[in-house]
Amino acid sequence: MKTPELDKITKVREKSQAIGDFLEWLIQEKDY
């Protein structure tokens, strides 16, 4: 059973994960 709240949390988590990956990539790019 999926609740709208759980769905929202999952989406937010996926988004913050993507942002974290992007920031990591940015930092690595600056090093070179």
C-alpha positions as CSV (number, residue, x, y, z in Angstrom):
1,M,0.0,0.0,0.0
2,K,1.5,3.3,-1.1
3,T,0.6,6.6,0.6
4,P,0.9,10.0,-1.0
5,E,3.2,11.0,1.8
6,L,5.5,8.1,1.2
7,D,5.5,8.8,-2.5
8,K,6.5,12.4,-1.8
9,I,9.3,11.4,0.5
10,T,10.7,9.0,-2.1
11,K,10.6,11.7,-4.8
12,V,12.4,14.2,-2.5
13,R,15.0,11.5,-1.6
14,E,15.6,10.8,-5.3
15,K,16.0,14.5,-6.0
16,S,18.4,15.1,-3.2
17,Q,20.4,12.1,-4.3
18,A,20.6,13.5,-7.8
19,I,21.6,16.9,-6.4
20,G,24.3,15.2,-4.3
21,D,25.7,13.3,-7.2
22,F,25.7,16.5,-9.3
23,L,27.5,18.5,-6.6
24,E,30.1,15.7,-6.3
25,W,30.6,15.8,-10.0
26,L,31.0,19.6,-9.9
27,I,33.7,19.4,-7.2
28,Q,35.6,16.7,-9.1
29,E,35.5,18.8,-12.3
30,K,37.0,21.8,-10.4
31,D,39.9,19.7,-9.3
32,Y,41.1,19.2,-12.8
